[in-house]
């Protein structure tokens, strides 16, 4: 299964294995060894948000650590994080990104791709 997925996605097999391992540790997929084995989602695709997948693979959604809700770190050179314009703006970026990604599921993305394929000329 991994070799086929890697080939179809144009992803090196070792890289895909690492991604799947991270997703397994994060509870998005489970694996089954042996004949007929492979990976499968732990929940239906309409219950897995893109936000949760990205957080598992990449970490917090915030573009800067000072804008993060879960991994906040103040900038060393910032005299007042509460009044910092950059931080306030990056919080808005983080909130808008989370708003989209936490409301978009794997099933939604599959529908987007299928819809796009349906309108592409052959």
N, C-alpha and C positions, 0 to 999 in steps of 0.2 A: 504494500500500500504506500509506504513512504517513497520508494523510488518512483512510482507512478505519479503521485502528488507532486513530487519535486520536479519531475520532467514537465508535467502539465503547467506548473506554476513558474517554470524557469528559475527555480531556486536550487542552489546546491543542496544535495541530500543531507550533508552534515549540518548545514544551517537549519534546514527544516526540522531535523531531529532535535536540535537545541531548542527551537521555538516550541515544538510539541512537548518537550520535557518541561519547559517553563509553564506552559498552559496546563500540563498535568499537575504540577506542583500547585498551581493557582486554582485548581478545581474546575477548569473549563472542559478538559477532556480526560478520559480514562483510557487505559491501554489494556489489551488482552494479548498475551503471548501465544505463540504456536500457530498451527494451521487455522485459518479463518480468523486470525487475530488482527490487530491493528489498533487504531484510535477511533474513539467515538465521543461525541459531545455528552456531557453529564446531564444536560438539560435540553429541552427543545430549542431550536434556533431563535424562536420568538421570545425566549426568556433570557437570552444572553445579550447584554448590551455591548456595543463597540467600546464604550467608555471603560467597562470592566476589563475587556481584553487588553486595551491599550495600557491601562494602569498595571496590569500583571506583567506585560512585556516591557514597557518603557518606564513605568513609574508614574509619578504625579503628572497631571495634565497642565499645570501652571508653566508658563514660559520662563518664569524666573522663580528661584526658591523663595523669595520674599512674598510672592503672590500665591504660594501653595497653601492649601488648607490642611494637608496631611504631612507635609515635609517642610514646614516653614523654617526659613533661615534668613535673618536680616542681612542685608548687604553691608559689608565692612565699612564702606565709605558713606553710608547713608546716615545723616545726622538725626533724622526723625522719620521712622518708617510710617507713622500714622499720618504724616502730612506729605509724604513723598508722592509726587505726581506720577512718576514712572510706576511705582507700586500700585497706585490706585487704578491706573490704566490697565496694567497687566492683570489685576484682579478682574476687571471687566472682560478682558480677553479670556481668562481662565473660566469665568462663569458662563460666557457665551459658548465656549468650546464644550464645557461640561453639559450645558443645556442640550446641545445637539447630540453629542456622543452618548449621553446617558438615556436618551429617548430613541436612539436608533439601535435596532437589534441586528443580529446576523441575518435573520429572515428578511428584514427590510433591505439590507444590502444585496442579498440574493435577488430580491424582486427588482431592485434598481438595475442590476446587471442583466437580468433576463429581459427587462423592458428595453434596455439599451440595445441588446442583441436583436430584439424584434424589429427595431427601426433601422438597423445598419443594412446598407445595400450589400448584396452578395457578390 
